[in-house]
Amino acid sequence: MSVLLSATNLSKTYGVRPLFTGISIDLRVGERVGLIGPNGSGKSTLLKLLTGLETPDEGEVAVRRTVRLAYLAQEAEFDPERTVEEVVHDALRDDPAEEHEKTTRIRITLGKVGFSSRDQKFGSLSGGWKKRVALACEFAKQPDLLILDEPTNHLDLEGILWLEEFLQDAPFAYVVVSHDRYFLENVTNQVIEFDRVYPEGYLRVEGSYSVFLTRREEFLAGQARQEQSLSSKVRREVEWLKRGARARTGKSNARINEANRLIGDLQDIRSRNAPSSSAGIDFAATGRRSKKLIAVKNVAKAMGGKPLFSDLEFMLSPGNKFGLLGPNGSGKTTLLRLLTGETAPDAGVIERAEGLRVVLFDQGRRQLDRTVTLRRALSPNSEEVQFGDRTYHVTAWAKRFLFRVEQMDQMVGDLSGGEQARVLIARMMVQPADVLLLDEPTNDLDLPTLEVLEESLAEFSGALVLVTHDRAMLDRLCTELVGLDGRGNAHIYADFSQWIAAQRELKELKPAAAPKAGKPRDKSRKLSYQEQREFDGMEERILTAEETVMARQQEADALAGGDHVRLQAAYQAVHDAQAEVDRLYHRWQELEAKRG
């Protein structure tokens, strides 16, 4: 496969802290690479080095001359007053294509990402639809290699499933940073993990995320056996060194040097094999055994005249773990606030056990005062934290959640999103709960912390209501799922696969609509029957034609430096295939114009 980008011996340090050293990777046509690792391991920094947004301290990045490179940042900022179409058009300002081709390409791309109207103001969109616009900006560039940093952030489950389908059929190679385990499983054919446990600082495995997990376990088990074997050799060499000069008379200095090398190798492998620090998450239940903690009876709620749900009924008992599913804006957070008593239902009743202890993780993290230090956020009134029957100094408590001593006087507002999430979890843990209500607790958490959180929630003996887009967590933890459809209805599902099946059935009956502005256009207006059929199949024909261009280009690349006659014929084939793409774009524009 042709190399699109080559990074050689990359090193990057911030302050006195090295993020990584000596990283060398190639990215090739057809590769779909998942990039994972703990927060702070340098994943986002590596992406910026690959795209040229930052410069490495050492090493270099080489991009093949003809390669089109695109980059989706974690958070993209656009003018809120620009329309969706204008935002994507702005992203193509450096594209050399003719204006009519850009316009057609933008409209096709916006259709693919789900927009039925291109005239909405960017500022009026929800976080999920803003993310789709940001993705459209990069897709419209028709990249050969796309770099994606947490592309599922702000997307609801429907949006994540859509993005999975899109990437599975994408004609370009990509690198994606994500903490969504199902997403990684479904969209990658290689996985790279950054971690100090590996000799080179990272491990690269061909295959899906589940294949990576198997290979990682095999590698770590082999490295542990290697440590054991090396330890035995070092023990023998140390015994020999201890015998003193007389016993070593006539011995080669080479053995002494080899013994010292083995000792150094053992120290290195022991430091890599040392257990990694992980957040000490452990939610405490009150131990209350009342069967009925919260009973929801015939509850209905509307917001701004829009019905969120009605006739909702369920009961929370110790050991129940409910997941809440639904598109953004369907009422999941509102339902949590009803359960806490912060909001009242419009109809129905919510009964709570007397003296019920409810602990909430708020998605917006409103419980955190961003103007106080980490020290005061963890322990507002003293230097000690009481957890169960133990007393911790606040610094020791902070270390349990992977904070460094030098961070203690840092303002909460200056912490990263993952660090703020850990602060909130630390505060929740000191409050024994009958019911835990968690609204998107996995946002910004890296995979190691997410897995520890999942283990703690699995062992929590009280009741749990969980809002998350992490399908792996929902599948593992939840005994039932409450699905809100965003149109006022609510249903109970046994598991995630049952919810997925219901969504597919709904989509077949009535396709989900993207946000619209004004009256929908009559698709068949001004088109004849044959023209409408041609229009309906145009997107698929263009995609096929673009794939043909890529195939012809790869054939030409393979002949570079070879037979001149064959190479000339190959380049003519590329030219002819591109001409067909241009013709189809032009015809698409003609049909669009005729439709009005």
N, C-alpha and C positions, 0 to 999 in steps of 0.2 A: 504493500500500500504506500502511496505517495506521502511523504512527510509534508505537513502543512506548516508546522512550527517546531522549532528545536530550541530548548533551553539547556544551557551547559554551565554546570558548576555555579549555580546561583547561590548567593549568600546575602542575608539581610539582617541588620541589627538595628534596634531602636534603643537609644541610650546605651546602657551597658548590657542590655539583654539581647542575646542572639535569638532570632526567630527560627532560622534554619541556616545550614551551611552545606555547600557542595551538592545542591539539588540539580539533577540532570534528567530531563524528560523530553520525549518526542511526542507530538500529537499528529495523528495520521488520518487520512480519508477513511470515513466509516467508523471511527472510534467515538464512543459515547462514554465519557469518563466521569465517574462520581468521585468527588474529592471530599474526604472526611477527616476528622481529627478534633481534639479538644479545643475549646475556645482559647485563643491566644497562641495557637500553634503556627499561625501564619497563612492560613488558607486564603483569606481575602487579599492579603498582601501579595501572595504568589500570583493571584489572578491579575492584580494591577501591574505586576512586573511583566506578565505575559502580554498584556495589552499595551504596554509602553507608558502607562499612566504614572508609574514610579520606576526609579532606576535602581538596579541591584548594586550592593556594595562591591560585589565581585561577580564575575561570570557575564554571560551575554544571552540575549534572546534573538533568534533569527527567524523571521517569517518569510516564507517563500514569496517571491516577488508578485505573483499574480493572485495571491490569496486575499480574499475579502474577510476581514476580521470584525466581529461585533461583540459588544460587551454590555451585559445587563447588570447594573449595580444593585446592591441591596435596596437602596432607597433612591428613587429617581425624582428629581424636581422639575416640574414644567409650569409654564405660565397658566394660572387657573382660568384666565379669561380667554385663552385660545381654545378653539374647538378641537375635538378629537382628531379630525382630519388635518387641521393646521399643525397640531403637535407632531404627528407622524411626518408631515411634509417638512417641518423644520429639521427633523432628524436626518432627512435626505438632502440637506442643502449642499453637501459636498459630493453628492452622487452625480456622475457625468451624464447620466441618461437624459433624454429629451423630456420636456415637461409633461407631454401627454402620456409617455410611458410611466413616469413617476406617479401621475394621478391614477392611472389604471392599477398599478401595482399597489398603491395605498388602499384603494377601495377593495381590491381582492383580499389584501391582508386583514383589513378591518372586518371583512365578512368572515374570514377564517377564525378570528379571535372572538367572534360573537356579537359584533355591533351591527344592529339593524338601522342605526342612524349615525351619521358622521358629524352632525351639527351640534352635538351637546358640548357645553363648556366643560373643560377638564376639571375645573374646580367643583362642579356639581356632582361628580361621580363618587361612588363609595371606594374604599381602599382596594377592594378586589378588582373593580373595573379600572381603577387607575393603574393597577399592576398589569392588567391586560393591555392597556395603552402602551405602557413601557415595553412590554414584550413585542407589541406590534411595531414599535419604532425599530427594534433590532431585526425582527423577521423581515421587514420591508427592505432592509439592506441586502437581502439575498446573500447571507454570509456563506463562506466555505467552512468557517470555524466560528462557533458562537460560545462565548464565555458567560456563564450564568451564576450569579452569586445569590443564593437563597431565593430562587424564583417563585417558590410557593408562599412566601411571606404575604400576608393579607388576602390570599385566595381562600375562598370557602371550599368545602369538599367537592362541590360540583366543578369549581374552577380548577382544582388540582387534578381531578379526573380528566377534564378537558385538556389540560396541559400535558398530561401523560400521553393521551392519544395523539396529540399534535407532535410531540417529540418522537414517539415511536415511529411515525411516518415521515420524519424530517429528512430532507435530502442532504443536510449538512452535518459535519462532525461537531461535537460540543463537549465542554467541560462544565460540570455543574456541582456547586457546593450545596449540600442539603443535609438536614438532620432528619428528614422524613424517610424512615426505613422502607416502607412500601414503595414510595416514589423511587428511591434508589434501586430497589429490586426490579421495578417495571421499566425504567428508562435507561439503564446503564449496561454496557457490556465489558467494562473494566472499572476497577475501584482502586484509588490511591488513598492510603491513610498516612497522615503525618503523625508521628509519635516517636519519642526518644527511645522507645523499646527496640526499635529497629537499628541495625548497624549503620545504615545510610541515612537515618532520620525519617524514612518512609518505606512503605511496602506497597508494591503495585501488583495486582492480581487480575488476570483476564477472566471474565465471567461476571455474573450478576452479583448483587450484594450478598445473597445467601451462599454463593460459591466462595466469595471473599471471606465470609465468617469461618467457613470450614478450613480454608487455606491458612487463615491467620492462626487458628487454634493449632494446626499442624506445625506451623512455623515456630510458634511460641513453645510448644512442647519439645520440638527439636532443639531450640535454643536452651531450654532448661536441661535437656540431656547433655548438651555440649558443655554447659557450666559444670555439671556433675563430673564429666569425664576430665575436663580441664583441671578441676579442683583436685582430683586424684593425682594427676601428673605433677601439679604444683607441690602437693604434699610430699611426693617422693624427692623432688628437686630441692625443696627446703631442707628435708632431712639430710640430703647429701651436702648442702651448703653448710649445715650446722656442724658437720664433722671436723671442720677446721682445716688449716693449711696443710697439716701432715697428711691427712687422708686425701687431700686433693693434689699432692705432689705428682707432677707429671701429667695431671689432667689438663685437657685442652681448655684454654680460655673461652673457646667457642661454647662449651657446655654452660659455663657461668653466664655468658651473654644470653644463651637460649633460656636458661632458668629465669633470668630477669625479664625476658620478653614474655614468657608464659605467665609470670606473676602479673605483669601489666595487662595482658589479655584477660586474665581472670577478673581483675578489678573492673575492667571495661564491661565485660559481659554481666558481672554481678550488678553494676549500676543500671544496666538496661533492664535486667530481669527483676529489679526491686519493684515491689508493688506500687502502681501509680496512685497518687492521691485522688480520692473521689469525695464528693460532698457527702457529709454524714446526715442524710435525710432520714427521719424516723418520726412519723406522725403518731401522736399519742391519742388513743381513744379513752373515753371515760370509763369504759367497761359496762355501761348501762345496757340492760337487757330488755327494756320495754319493747314490746313487739311493734307498737305504733309510735314512731318518732315524728313523722310528718305525714298527714293524710291530705291529699289534693282531691277535692270533690267538685266535679262539674265546673271547673274554673275557666273563665273567659277573660281575655284582655285584648284591648285595642290601643294603638298609639297613633295620635294624629289622624284619627278617623279610619285608620287601616287596621282591620282585624288581624291579630297575631295568631291566636288560637282560641278554641271554644270547646266546652264539654270535656275538658282534660281531667283525667282521673288516674291516680296511682298512689301507692303508699310506700314510704321509706321505712325499712326496718334495719336493725343491725345486720351487717353483712351484705346488704343490697348495694350494688354498684350500678348506677344508672348513667348512661351516656346521652347527651343531648346533641342531636344532629339537625342540620337545616342550613339553608343559604344565609349569607350575611343579611341581617335585617329581619330575620324570620321570628325573632323574639327569644333567643336562647338566653341572652344576658338578662332580659326582662323577667324571664321565668325564675332565674336564680334570685333576683331581687324580691320576687314574690315569696320565695321560700324563706328568705331571711326576714321578711316582714317589712322591708324598706319600702315596698310598693304594695298597694292593695289591689286585689282583683276587681274587675268590673262586674263579674257575676261569679257565683259559686263560693266555696269556702275552703280555707286552708287551716287545718287543725294541727297544732304543735303540742308535743308532750310538755308537761309542766317542767319548768327549769331547763328547757332544752338548750344545749350548748352547740352553737353553729359557728364554724370558722370559714371565712370566705377568702379565696384568692381572686382578686379583682383583675380582670384583663388590663384595665387602664392603670392599675397599680396606684389607685387614688389614696390607699392607706399610707403610702410612702411620702414623707416630707423631704423633698429634694434639696431643701436649704440647710439640712442638718448633716453632720458628719456621719460616716459609717459607724463609728463608735456609739454615737447617740441613737442612731437608728436601731442598732442591735440591742442596746440597753439604755433606755431614756433616762433613768433616774439613779443609776449606780454603775460601778465597774464590774458587777457580777450578774450572771444570768442563771436562773434556776430552771433546770430541765429535769423533770421527774424527781428523783431523790438525790440528784447531783447538783453541785454548784460549780459553775465555770467562771473563770475570769473572762471578761468580754473579749480579750485578745485570743484566748484559747477557743472561745465559741466562734469567733470569726474564722480562725484557721480551719475549724470543722467544715466550713463552707468555702474553703479554698481561697480565702482572702489573705493577703500578705500583711505583715506588721506595718509596713510603710503606707498601707492604704487606710489605716484606722482613722486618720484625720482628713481623709478625702471626702468631699461633698457627695451625697447620694446622687445628685443630679449629674455628676461627672462620671459616674460609673457606667459601664456598658449595660446593654439591655439584659444580657445573661446574668451579670452581677446583681442588677436590681432585682431580678427574679429570685436569685438565691437569698437576698436580704429578706424579701417578703416570705419566702419559705421558712427561713430561720425564725422569723417573728411568729409565724403560724404554729411552729412546732412546740413553742412553750405554752400553747393553749390547748389542753386536752379537749377533744371534741366528740360530740355525739354524731354530728353530721359535718362532713367536709364538702364545701361547694367550690369547685375549681373551674375558673373561667380562663381557658387557654393558658394553662400553667407551663406548657412546653415551649412557648414562644421564646426564642433567643437561647434556649438551653442547648448545649452540645450533647452529642450522643452518650458519653459516659455519665453525665449528670442526669440525662433523661432516663437512662436505664436504672440508675439508683432510685430516682423518683418513682418509677414504675414498680420496683421491688417493694418500696415502702407502702405504696398505695395497695398493692396486692395483699400485704400483711395487715392493713388497717382493719380493725374489727367493727368499727362503726359503719354508718351509711355514707355513701359517696355519690355526688352528682358531678359529672365531669363533662365539660365542654372542651373539645379538642379536635383538631384536624388530623391528629396522629392516629391513623387507622390501626397500626400495630398495637398501640396502647388500648384503643377501644376494644379490639378483638380479644386481647388478653384479659382485661380487667372487668368489662361490663357484663352484668348478668341480664340486663335489658337495655334497650335503646328507645328513647322518645324522639320521634322524627317530626319536626315542624316543617311544613312545606312552603311557608311564606305567603300563603293565600288564606290563612285562617284555620287550617286544619292541623290536627295532631294525631299521630298513630304510634302504637307501641310495637316494637320489633324485637324478635328474639336475639338477633345478632346482626352484624354489619352486612353480611352477604344477603340477608333477607331485605335489608334497607336498599341495597344496590339494585336488587331485582325489582323492587317496587318503583325505584326511580326510572329504570329502563322502561318499565311498562307505562309509566306516566308519560315519558318522553315520546313513546310510540303513539300514544293517544293524542298528545298535544305538546309539540316541541316547546321547550322553555324559551321564553323571549328575553332577549337582551334589553337593556334600558333603551327607551325610545323617546324621541322628541317630536311631538306633533302627531299627525295622523299617518298610519302606515301607508306605504305606497302600494298600489295595485301592481303586482309583479308582471302581469300579462298585458298591461296597458300599452297599446300601439305596436305590439309585436304579433306577427302571425304565428300560427301554430308551429310551423317549422322553425321560425326564428326563436320562439320560446324554448323549443327543444335544444336548439343549438346553444342558447344562452345558459340553460340549466347544466349542460355538460361541459361548458367552457373551462371552468376551474380545473376539472380533472384533466382535460386535454392539455392545459398549460403546464400543470404539474408534470405530466408525462413527458411533454416536450422539453422541460427544463432538466429532467432526469436524463434524457437523451443527450443534451448538451454536456452534462457532467461526464457521462460515459464516454462520449467522443473525446472530451478533453483528457480524460485519463488514458485513453488509447494513444493520443498524441504524445502525452508526457512519457509514456513507456517507450516511445520510439525516439526520444530526444537523443541526438548524437549518433543515430543509426542511419539506415538507408535513406538517402535524400528524397528519392521518388516516393517511397511509402510515407515519409514524414509529410511531404507536401500534400499528398492525398488525404492524410489524416487531418491536417489543418483545414483543408477544404470541407471535410465532413463536419468539423466543428463549426465552420462558418455557415454551412447550410442548415445545421440544426439550430443555431442561434437565430438565423433568418426566419425559421418557422415559429420560434418563440415570439419574435417581434411581430410577425403577421397575426398570430393569435391575440396578442395584447391589443393590436390595432383594431381587430375585429370585435374584441370585447368592448372596447371604448365605443365603437359604432353602435353596438346593441344597447349599451348603457345610455347613450345619448338618445336613441330612439324611444327607450322606455321613459324618458323624461326625467 
